[in-house]
């Protein structure tokens, strides 16, 4: 079992839909990161959070430390949101950063 | 301000050869981490350097090595290339030593193909 599990692996939505991507982890963490990777490889950090909720534009990230679960929400999705979304956890022991396998999101016009 | 830069962008090598990949961090960032991303998977941690010293190593064979220079740029070296080394190699820089608690700024990556 991977230390970081994401679901779904693939997600197709229509423009305007509300999207949720989930991340579960099995280790103690210092922080959880949500990253966005576009075709071609470039990765952009969206959020780093260790408790509660953060919002940036149409993106919202939440984390429940007790349940070891985080969600990334996209409101009013747009085709330009199409990308791979990756969850990564910074472990409390050794400060290792462990990545999930990513969720491929496709938003159709 | 320039972001993290990596060179080359693409590279084709044959089995048994060696390769050197380069990374320049964001100005002021002293931490550089290297990741390998095989197609369809998430990145895997290879090395972290902070203040020119190795601060972390992932589960990779000794064929992989790295170093950080006084200007905080970094090189990743891979010897005796195998087909399985074909991947996107990502470099990330950050202000803090602790990777878990620092925003990571990623470069565009180097796409390595081993034939």
Interface residues (C-beta under 8 A of the other chain):
Chain A: X4 X29 X30 X31 X33 X35 X40 X41 X42 X43 X44 X45 X48 X50 X86 X88 X89 X90 X91 X92 X94 X95 X96 X97 X98 X99 X100 X101 X102
Chain B: X33 X35 X37 X40 X41 X42 X43 X44 X45 X56 X58 X88 X90 X92 X97 X98 X99 X100 X101 X102 X103 X104 X105 X106 X107 X108 X109 X111
